[in-house]
Amino acid sequence: MSAPHGIARRARWPGPRRLCAALGIVLGAACMRVAHAQVQASEVQVKAAFIYNFALFTTWPPDAMQADAPMVVCVTAEHPLQAALEKLTGKPVRGHRLEIRKLNDGTVAGCHVLVFDARAWTGVRVDPATPLLTVSEQPRSQRAAGAPDPMIVLALQDDRVVFDIDAMAARHARLQLSSQLLRLARSVQ
């Protein structure tokens, strides 16, 4: 015998509640992926803004930069912050316009800020006495052999971007970090 018409119909077409639940799960998963991508994008943008502000609150020695020269931020190849930093090109920094340069040849000559990945260090040599502000996302314990000690380490703590400063390394490089910057750091060594 065949089943009553209503039962066969339910088997072929899900009820409105089932359909709504299935759509809710699919849409919820899609929204979570979009929200996760937005959080990642905003983290990158926030870190790029921090680097810009590090440049604003750092004073280089007079012989480190000519009056009409750009402030050059060098970024190691394939660094996740590169695209976000490039959006800051041309912004003013202490009377200079910001220029972003991708390090391809391994030389930091002409750079004022170096943003690098300490785990995937490419072998660029950095003299600790060079007035070059070094910024990384990896602390000393995670850096590759030969990578320079970062003066500023960016980190994520409780969904907030924080940073630690090695003030001794900055002084050794003849850089003066603003007291405001030092107060905002999570830690200063």
Sine and cosine of phi, psi and omega as CSV:
sin_phi,cos_phi,sin_psi,cos_psi,sin_omega,cos_omega
0.00,0.00,0.48,-0.88,0.02,-1.00
-1.00,-0.03,0.42,-0.91,0.00,-1.00
-0.96,0.27,0.43,-0.90,0.05,-1.00
-0.85,0.53,0.46,-0.89,-0.09,-1.00
-0.82,0.57,-0.66,0.75,-0.03,-1.00
-0.90,0.44,-0.61,0.80,-0.02,-1.00
-0.95,0.33,-0.69,0.73,0.01,-1.00
-0.89,0.45,-0.59,0.80,0.01,-1.00
-0.91,0.42,-0.67,0.75,0.02,-1.00
-0.90,0.44,-0.55,0.83,-0.01,-1.00
-0.93,0.36,-0.57,0.82,-0.02,-1.00
-0.99,0.15,-0.67,0.75,-0.07,-1.00
-0.91,-0.41,0.84,-0.54,0.04,-1.00
-0.91,0.41,0.52,-0.86,0.04,-1.00
-0.92,0.39,0.27,-0.96,-0.02,-1.00
-0.84,0.54,-0.58,0.81,0.00,-1.00
-0.92,0.39,-0.69,0.72,0.01,-1.00
-0.90,0.43,-0.67,0.74,0.00,-1.00
-0.89,0.45,-0.71,0.71,0.03,-1.00
-0.90,0.44,-0.65,0.76,0.01,-1.00
-0.90,0.44,-0.70,0.72,0.02,-1.00
-0.89,0.45,-0.70,0.71,0.04,-1.00
-0.89,0.45,-0.63,0.77,0.03,-1.00
-0.87,0.49,-0.67,0.74,0.01,-1.00
-0.91,0.41,-0.72,0.70,-0.01,-1.00
-0.90,0.43,-0.75,0.66,-0.01,-1.00
-0.92,0.40,-0.61,0.79,0.03,-1.00
-0.89,0.46,-0.69,0.73,0.03,-1.00
-0.90,0.44,-0.66,0.75,0.02,-1.00
-0.90,0.44,-0.68,0.74,0.01,-1.00
-0.90,0.43,-0.61,0.79,0.02,-1.00
-0.91,0.41,-0.63,0.78,0.04,-1.00
-0.90,0.43,-0.68,0.74,0.03,-1.00
-0.90,0.43,-0.71,0.71,0.01,-1.00
-0.88,0.47,-0.65,0.76,0.03,-1.00
-0.89,0.45,-0.67,0.75,0.03,-1.00
-0.90,0.44,-0.63,0.77,0.03,-1.00
-0.92,0.40,-0.63,0.77,0.03,-1.00
-0.90,0.44,-0.69,0.72,0.02,-1.00
-0.89,0.45,-0.71,0.71,0.00,-1.00
-0.89,0.46,-0.66,0.75,-0.03,-1.00
-0.94,0.34,-0.54,0.84,0.06,-1.00
-0.89,0.46,-0.69,0.72,0.02,-1.00
-0.89,0.45,-0.70,0.72,0.01,-1.00
-0.90,0.44,-0.64,0.77,0.02,-1.00
-0.91,0.42,-0.68,0.73,0.01,-1.00
-0.90,0.43,-0.63,0.78,0.06,-1.00
-0.90,0.44,-0.65,0.76,0.04,-1.00
-0.91,0.42,-0.61,0.79,0.06,-1.00
-0.87,0.49,-0.72,0.70,-0.02,-1.00
-0.88,0.48,-0.66,0.75,0.07,-1.00
-0.85,0.52,-0.71,0.71,0.01,-1.00
-0.93,0.36,-0.53,0.85,0.10,-1.00
-0.86,0.51,-0.67,0.74,0.03,-1.00
-0.91,0.43,-0.63,0.78,0.02,-1.00
-0.90,0.43,-0.57,0.82,-0.09,-1.00
-0.97,-0.23,0.39,0.92,0.08,-1.00
-0.85,-0.52,0.65,-0.76,0.06,-1.00
-0.93,-0.38,0.82,-0.57,0.03,-1.00
-1.00,-0.04,0.44,-0.90,0.07,-1.00
-0.89,0.45,0.47,-0.88,-0.07,-1.00
-0.83,0.56,-0.52,0.85,-0.04,-1.00
-0.99,0.14,-0.01,1.00,-0.05,-1.00
-0.99,0.10,-0.32,0.95,-0.10,-1.00
-0.44,-0.90,0.76,-0.64,0.06,-1.00
-0.96,0.29,0.37,-0.93,-0.08,-1.00
-0.85,0.52,-0.63,0.78,-0.05,-1.00
-0.98,-0.18,0.11,0.99,-0.04,-1.00
-0.99,0.17,0.45,-0.89,0.06,-1.00
-0.97,0.24,0.36,-0.93,0.17,-0.99
-1.00,0.06,0.90,-0.43,-0.13,-0.99
-0.98,-0.21,0.85,-0.52,0.11,-0.99
-0.97,-0.25,0.89,-0.46,0.01,-1.00
-0.99,-0.16,0.67,-0.74,-0.04,-1.00
-0.81,-0.59,0.74,-0.67,0.03,-1.00
-0.91,0.40,0.47,-0.88,-0.06,-1.00
-0.83,0.56,0.63,-0.78,0.07,-1.00
0.90,0.44,0.34,0.94,0.03,-1.00
-0.96,0.29,0.68,-0.73,-0.05,-1.00
-0.89,0.46,-0.35,0.94,-0.01,-1.00
-1.00,0.01,-0.09,1.00,-0.11,-0.99
-0.84,0.54,-0.77,0.64,-0.04,-1.00
-0.89,0.46,-0.66,0.75,0.00,-1.00
-0.92,0.39,-0.60,0.80,0.04,-1.00
-0.93,0.37,-0.62,0.78,-0.01,-1.00
-0.88,0.48,-0.46,0.89,0.05,-1.00
-0.93,0.37,-0.27,0.96,0.00,-1.00
-1.00,-0.03,-0.03,1.00,-0.02,-1.00
-0.80,0.60,0.73,-0.68,0.04,-1.00
1.00,-0.03,-0.20,0.98,0.02,-1.00
-0.92,0.40,0.52,-0.85,-0.01,-1.00
-0.98,0.21,0.66,-0.75,0.07,-1.00
-0.66,-0.75,0.96,-0.29,0.07,-1.00
0.78,0.63,0.70,0.72,0.03,-1.00
0.99,0.11,0.10,0.99,0.02,-1.00
-0.85,-0.53,0.40,-0.92,0.09,-1.00
-1.00,-0.07,0.58,-0.81,-0.05,-1.00
-0.98,0.20,0.72,-0.70,0.06,-1.00
-0.79,-0.62,0.73,-0.68,0.01,-1.00
-0.96,-0.28,0.77,-0.64,-0.02,-1.00
-0.81,-0.59,0.76,-0.65,0.06,-1.00
-1.00,0.06,0.79,-0.62,0.02,-1.00
-0.98,0.18,0.93,-0.36,0.05,-1.00
-0.93,-0.36,-0.56,0.83,-0.11,-0.99
-0.99,-0.14,-0.01,1.00,0.06,-1.00
1.00,0.09,0.15,0.99,0.01,-1.00
-0.95,-0.30,0.66,-0.75,0.02,-1.00
-0.96,-0.26,0.16,0.99,0.02,-1.00
-0.87,0.50,0.75,-0.66,0.00,-1.00
1.00,0.03,-0.09,1.00,0.02,-1.00
-1.00,0.06,0.57,-0.82,0.07,-1.00
-0.94,-0.34,-0.49,0.87,0.07,-1.00
-0.76,-0.65,0.70,-0.72,0.06,-1.00
-0.87,-0.50,0.88,-0.48,0.07,-1.00
-0.96,-0.26,0.88,-0.48,-0.11,-0.99
-0.64,-0.77,0.32,-0.95,0.06,-1.00
-0.99,-0.17,0.95,-0.32,-0.09,-1.00
-0.94,0.34,-0.32,0.95,0.02,-1.00
-0.99,0.15,-0.48,0.88,-0.04,-1.00
-0.89,-0.46,0.78,0.62,-0.06,-1.00
-0.92,0.38,0.70,-0.72,-0.10,-0.99
-0.99,-0.11,0.08,1.00,0.06,-1.00
1.00,-0.05,0.17,0.98,0.06,-1.00
-0.91,0.42,0.75,-0.66,0.01,-1.00
-1.00,0.03,0.76,-0.65,0.02,-1.00
-0.81,-0.58,0.88,-0.47,0.08,-1.00
-0.96,0.27,0.84,-0.55,-0.03,-1.00
-0.86,0.50,-0.33,0.94,0.00,-1.00
-1.00,0.03,-0.11,0.99,0.03,-1.00
-0.95,0.32,0.70,-0.71,0.02,-1.00
-0.96,0.28,0.97,0.24,-0.06,-1.00
-0.76,-0.65,0.89,-0.45,0.03,-1.00
-0.98,0.22,0.89,-0.45,-0.04,-1.00
-0.98,-0.22,0.78,-0.63,-0.06,-1.00
-0.78,-0.63,0.72,-0.70,0.01,-1.00
-0.60,-0.80,0.20,-0.98,0.08,-1.00
-0.97,-0.25,0.01,1.00,-0.01,-1.00
-0.89,-0.45,0.75,-0.66,0.08,-1.00
-0.93,0.36,0.16,-0.99,-0.03,-1.00
-0.81,0.59,-0.60,0.80,-0.06,-1.00
-0.90,0.43,-0.35,0.94,-0.04,-1.00
-0.96,-0.28,0.12,0.99,-0.10,-1.00
-1.00,0.07,0.47,-0.88,0.03,-1.00
-0.96,0.26,0.36,-0.93,0.03,-1.00
-0.87,0.49,0.73,-0.68,0.03,-1.00
1.00,0.00,-0.21,0.98,0.01,-1.00
-0.94,0.33,0.59,-0.81,0.00,-1.00
-0.94,0.34,0.36,-0.93,0.10,-0.99
-0.97,0.26,0.83,-0.56,0.03,-1.00
-0.95,0.32,0.65,-0.76,0.08,-1.00
-0.98,0.20,-0.53,0.85,0.04,-1.00
-0.77,-0.64,0.77,-0.64,0.04,-1.00
-0.90,-0.43,0.86,-0.50,0.07,-1.00
-1.00,0.08,0.59,-0.80,0.02,-1.00
-0.54,-0.84,0.25,-0.97,0.08,-1.00
-0.92,-0.39,0.83,-0.56,0.00,-1.00
-0.70,-0.71,0.87,-0.50,-0.01,-1.00
0.79,0.61,0.72,0.69,0.01,-1.00
0.88,0.47,0.39,0.92,0.07,-1.00
-0.82,-0.58,0.59,-0.81,0.08,-1.00
-0.99,0.13,0.80,-0.60,0.03,-1.00
-0.79,-0.61,0.19,-0.98,0.03,-1.00
-0.53,-0.84,0.46,-0.89,0.05,-1.00
-0.89,-0.46,0.55,-0.84,-0.06,-1.00
-0.85,-0.53,0.70,-0.72,0.18,-0.98
-0.98,-0.20,1.00,0.01,-0.08,-1.00
-0.92,0.40,-0.51,0.86,0.02,-1.00
-0.90,0.43,-0.69,0.73,0.02,-1.00
-0.90,0.44,-0.63,0.77,0.03,-1.00
-0.90,0.43,-0.68,0.73,0.03,-1.00
-0.90,0.44,-0.65,0.76,0.01,-1.00
-0.88,0.48,-0.54,0.84,0.03,-1.00
-1.00,0.05,0.12,0.99,0.02,-1.00
0.91,0.42,0.51,0.86,0.06,-1.00
-0.98,-0.21,0.63,-0.77,0.02,-1.00
-0.93,-0.35,0.90,-0.43,0.03,-1.00
-1.00,-0.03,0.72,-0.70,-0.02,-1.00
-0.86,0.51,0.57,-0.82,0.06,-1.00
-0.89,0.46,-0.51,0.86,0.07,-1.00
-0.89,0.46,-0.68,0.73,0.02,-1.00
-0.90,0.43,-0.69,0.73,0.00,-1.00
-0.89,0.46,-0.61,0.80,0.01,-1.00
-0.93,0.37,-0.52,0.85,-0.03,-1.00
-0.99,0.16,-0.25,0.97,-0.04,-1.00
-0.93,0.35,0.52,-0.85,0.07,-1.00
-0.92,0.38,-0.63,0.78,0.06,-1.00
-0.51,-0.86,0.50,-0.87,0.06,-1.00
-0.78,-0.63,0.81,-0.59,0.02,-1.00
-0.97,-0.25,0.00,0.00,0.00,0.00
